[in-house]
Amino acid sequence: MKSLSLMPVVACLMLAALPLTVAAQATGVPEEIAAPPGSEYDEALYQEALRMLAEGRPKDAARLLLQFVGRQPRHAGAWLDLAISQCELGNAIEAERLFREVETRFAPPSGILEAIAHYRANGCRKPPEPSGMWLLSATRGHDDNVNQGASNPRFAIGTGSDLTDYELDPTFLPRADNFSQLSASYLHPLPLKNTNAIVQAYGRWHDLEREQDTSSLLGALERTWTMGGWRLRGTAALGAVTLERSLYQRQRQLQARLTLPMPLPPEMEFAISANASRVSYPTRSVYDGNTIELGGIFGRRTKNNLTQATFTRLIDDSGDSRPGGDREGWFGSVQWYGGLSDKVTLEAGLTHQHWRSKSVYSPGLIETSRRQNTTTVRAAGQWTLRPHYSLLLEWRGTFNRENISLFQYNSRALQLSLRWDNF
């Protein structure tokens, strides 16, 4: 339950503020490093344990919490979190002993006592081993430009005295339509440690503009390696996209994300990302290309908020016949996620992508090297109806500014989704 996942974090913050007049009994867990108690190492250790609890990894969290309370036996919040982790592991006797320690040693306020009573009432039953995680989503929405129609109805072709001004056919102008959408994703842990198989499927159908109907299927393998403060996550993926019920695009992709052991505050994280992809078009092979991406990801996680910023350098190597030839550019984004309560969360995002072609787009017709700037703004709110069911209301605006007016477009979409997960 989502409400329970926030409870350890709230509880520990409330207890951490209590005056501690009685020392807790030492656990006897040996220290793994020689850092003195109260050092930055302790804070990083505790924050990592909280992250594991929030991610549903009580066994890993308990291991770190045992080490932490051995170093910081007067930390009331850690004792409560340790009790909760033991309860979620099904160790009812040990959890009850720790709950009583918290009640008698630290005189917790009524909110903490209610949290403990909640766990007691629900029992400490060990959950079954996860067989996988999945998410289904059914969406209904409206888009004022489903075909990415040009913003400017007029367009000039040619050079010098041969420059001719045309008025675009209505089929190239923006068309609004309603749409229905289904999406599903599934993650399955494999026997090889820290390895997952991922499958994602998506379909979108329009009421009137059926030639804009799309679907996609993606399969991936993901593996994580950890050594000391270093963490590397690698992903290999294959995908396909259809347009108007015909194969439109094939994708092959390799990704890597390396988290560095940098001297940052515990709530902050920095990682280096790299991506190599091959995109091919069965019916438009001149647009095939290979893209290399290299960038950085900076994140800051607090009690109820997550902010993440990325910046990526882009290089796209194409065949000789693609209009504009090779291109290069960059991508940047800022994303924010915040919880208003245990039932309501908000999201907001801003992304910008810039491409610059190395050659003129079409010699003799469009004597210009293409410059593309695409900005996307997104805002969403999610309301949990009950465990595993939620509503997501999302608005998205895409604004494509180019030096070739034929490709300029604006698109705004509003959609409402009903989501199911892991029930």
N, C-alpha and C positions, 0 to 999 in steps of 0.2 A: 504494500500500500504506500502511496506517495506520502501520506501524512506521517507514517512511521519513519520513512527514510529521513525526514527533516528533524525528527524528534531528538536523536542523539546530539546533533549539532546545537539545537536550541538548549537542550538540557545542559550540555557541558559549558556553554557560555554563561548560563545563569549560575551554575555551581562555582565556576571559576571566580566569580565576584564575591563569594561568601567569605567571611573571616574564618580562617582555619586555626582553631585553638587546640585541636587534638591531632597529633601526628598519626597517620595511618601506619599499620604494621608493614614492615618491609617484606617484599615478596621473595627475596633471595635470588632473583634473576640476575645473572652476571651481566655486567656492562660489556657491550661489544666494542666500544672505543674508549679512549682515555679522556675524552672531552669532559670538563667539569660539569656537574649538574647546574641547570639554569642557563646553559650556553645556547647558542643559535642551533646547535645540533639537536637539542631537546625540542625546540619549537618546530623544527623541520620534521622531526620524528612524529610529533603529535599531529601536525597538519596532514602528514601522509596517512596516518591511521584514520583520521576523520574522512579523508578522501576515499579510503577503501571501504569504510562503513557506508558512505553515501552511494558507492558503486555496487553495493550488495556483496561485499567480500569480507564477511565477518571473521573467517579463519585467518586471513592475512592481517586484518585489523587487530585481532586479539594478540597475535604474535608481537606486533609493534607496541601495543598498549602494555603488555606484560613487561617489556623492556623499559618502557617509559615510566611506569609507576615504580619500578625498581630504582630508577634514578630520581624520580620526583614523587615520593610517597605522600606528600601533602596536597597533591593536585586532585581535588574532588571531582572535577569533570572527567578526568581520565578514569577514575574508579567507576563512575557511572557508565561510561562508554564501554569499559571492559565487561561490566555486568550485562549490558545489552548485547554485546557480541557473543558472550557465552549463552545467553538466552536464544539468540538467533541460530546458534550452532546446535541447539537442543540439549545443552548441558544444564538442566533445570536445577539440580542441587547446587552446583557452583554458582549459577546466576542468582539464586535466592540468597546464598551466603553473601554475595557481593552487594545485592540490593539492601540487605540488612546492615551491612557495614556503612553504606552511604547514609541510610536513615539514622543510624545511631551516632556516627562520628561527625557528620557535617550539618545536621539539622536543616535539611533542604526545605525550600518554600513549597507552597501548595501545588504549584505547577509541576514541579519535579515529582512530588508524591503522586500526582495524578498520572504522570507518565509511567512510573513504576507500577502503579495499580493496573494500568492498561496492559502492560506486558504480563503481569500475573494473571489477569483475567483471561487473556488469550492463550496462555500456556507457552512453554518453551519447547516447541516441537521442531526438530531438525527438518528443514525443507528437503524435498527430494533433490538429487543431483540434477542440475539444469541440463535439459536435453537440447536447448536452443532458445533463442529469443526471436520473436517475430512481431511485426506491426502491420496492420491493415488500415487503409484509409479510403473512405468514400467521399467524393467532393462534388459540389455543385457550384458553378461560378459564372462570371461574365467578364469578357475581355473586349475592349473597344477597338482592338486592332489584331485580330487573330492571324492575319496573313502578313503582318509586318509591312503594311502598305506605306508607300512613300508619303512624307509630310507635305512635300511640294508637288502640286499637280503638273508642273511644267519642267521640261528637261531639255538641255541643249547638247547636240552631238556635232562633232566636226571641229575644225580649227580654221582660224583666219576668215577668209571670205566664204569658206564652205560651212561655217558654223550655222546650224539650223536649229530652230527652237521648236520643240514638239510639246503637245499636250498628252499626258499619259492616259492610256485606256483605263476606264473605271476599275478593271480587274486588278490594276496595280496600286489602287488607292486603298486606304484603311477600310476594313470591314469589321463590324462589331457582331458578336454572336455569344450565345450562352453555350456552356459546355458541361459535360459530366466526366468524372475522372475516377479511376480506381488505381491504387498503388499498393504494393506489398513488398516487405523485406523480411529476410530470415537469416539469422546468424546461428551457426551450429559449431560448437567446439569439437575439434578433432582429437584423436588419441595423442597425437604429438603435442607436447606441452606448449601452451601459449599460441596455439594455431587455430584459426577459425576459417570456416567456409561461409561465404556470404552470397546470397542470391537476392536480386532486386528486380521487380517487374512493375511496369507502368503503362497505363493506357488512357488516352484522352479522346473523347468523341464530341463533336460539335452538333448543334441542332440543325444548322443550315449549311455551313461551310465544310462539308464532309471531306473535301480535298485537303483540308488542314488536319485531319485526324492523324494522331501519332501514337506509337507504342514503342516500348524499349524493353530489353532484357539484358541483365548484366550478371556475370558470375565472377567471384574473386576469391583468392586465398590470401589470408592475412597472418603474419607471424610477428611476434614481439620478442626481442632479446633485451635482457637487463643485466648490467654489470656495474656494480657500484652505483654511482649517480648517473650513469649513462643509460639511456633507453632508446632502442631503435625499433621502429615498426615498419615492416615492409609489406607491400601489397602488389599482387599481380592480378590483372583483371582483363576480361574479354567482354565485349558488349556489341549489341546491334540495335539499330533504330529503324523503324518503318515510317513511311509517310504515305498516306492514302492507300494503306494496306499493301504497299510494295517496299521491299528492302531499299533503304535510303543510305544507310551509313553503317560501317563496321569500325569497331574501336579495339585497340590493344594498348595496354597501359601498365607501366611499372612505376610504383611510388615508394618513396622512403621518407621517413620523418625521424630525425635524430634530436632527442632532448639532451641538453648539455648540463653538466653539473656546475652551474655558474653561481657565484655568490650573490644570489637574489633573495629578497624576502620570501618566506615560505609560501605566501599566497600567489607568487608570481612564477611564471615559467617562460622559457624561451626555447624554441626548437628551430632547426634548419630543415627545410623541405626540398625535395627534388622529385621531378616527375618527367618521365619520357613516354610519349604516346605516338601511336600511328593511327591516323584516321583515313579511311578509304571510302570512296563513293562508287558503288557498282555501276551506276548509270551516268556518272559525271566524273570520270577518272581524272580529268584535268585539275580537279580541286583536291586530290589526294595530298596529304602533307604529314610531316613528322615534326612534333613540337617538343622542345626541351624547356623545362621550367625549373628555376632555382630561386629560392627565397627564404624568408624568415617568418616565424609565427611567434607573436608575443601574447601571452594570456595573463589575466589577473582574476583570481577566484576568491570571493569573499563568502560570507555566510549564505546570502541569498542571491548573489549576482555573479555573473561571468562576463568578462569583457575580453574580446580577442581581436587582434589586429594582425593583418598579413600584408606583406609586400613581396612580389614575385617578378623576376625578370623572365621575359618570354622570347623564344627564338623559334620561328616556324620555317622549316625547310621544305620547299615544294618542288614539283616537277617543272620543267622548262616551259610548259604550255599553260600554266595557271595564270589568269589575268593578274598582273601586278607582281608576279614572281614571288620570291622569298619575302618574308616580313619579320619585323621584330617589334617588341613593345614591352609593356609592363602591366601588372594587375595589382590592385590594392583593395583592401576591404577592412571595415570595422563592424564587428557584430557585438550585440549586447543581449544578455538573457537575465531576467530578473523575476523573482518570486514575490508576489504581493501577499500571498497566503499559501496554505497547503493545498488550495484548490485552483488558484489563479496565477498564471505566469504570463509575462510579457516578453516580446522579442522585437528587436529593431536591427536593421542592417543597412549599410551603405557600401556599394562596390563600384569600382571604376576600372575599365579596361581600355588600354590604348594600343593600337596597332599602326605600324608605319610600313607600307610596302616599299621595296627597293626599286621597282621599275614602274613605268607608266602603265595604267590599267589596260588600255587598248589603243595601241599606236594608230593614228589616223582618225580615231573616233572619240576617244576620251584620253586626251594627252595630259593626264594628271596622275601622279603617284598617289594612291589612295591613303588617306589618313582617317582612321576610325577611332571615335571616342564614345564609349557606351557606359552610361551611368545607370545603376539600378538601386532603387530605394524600396525597402521592405519594412512592414510593420505587422505584427501579429499578436493575438492574445489567445491563450489556451485556458479552458475551464474544465476541470475534472468533474464529471457528472457523478461518478462513483468509481471504485477501483477498476482499472483497466479500460475505462470508457472516458473519452473526453471530446470536447468540441474545440475546433481551431478556426478562428476567423482571421483571414489574412488579406492584406492589400499589398500590391506590388506595382511599381511603376518603372518602366524601362525607357530611357531616353537616349537614342542613338544619333550622335552628331558626326557628320562626315563632310569632307570637302567635295564629295560627289553627291549631289542632291538626290539622285535616283535611289540611294541607299539610306537616306535619312528617314527615321520613323520614330514615333512615340507609341507606347502601349501601356495601358493601365488595366489591371485586373483585380477583381474582388471575388473571393471564394470562401465557402464555408465547408469544413470537413468534419466528419465524424470518424473518430479513430478508436481502434481496438488494439490492445497489446497484451500478449502473454497470459491470456485467461484460459 
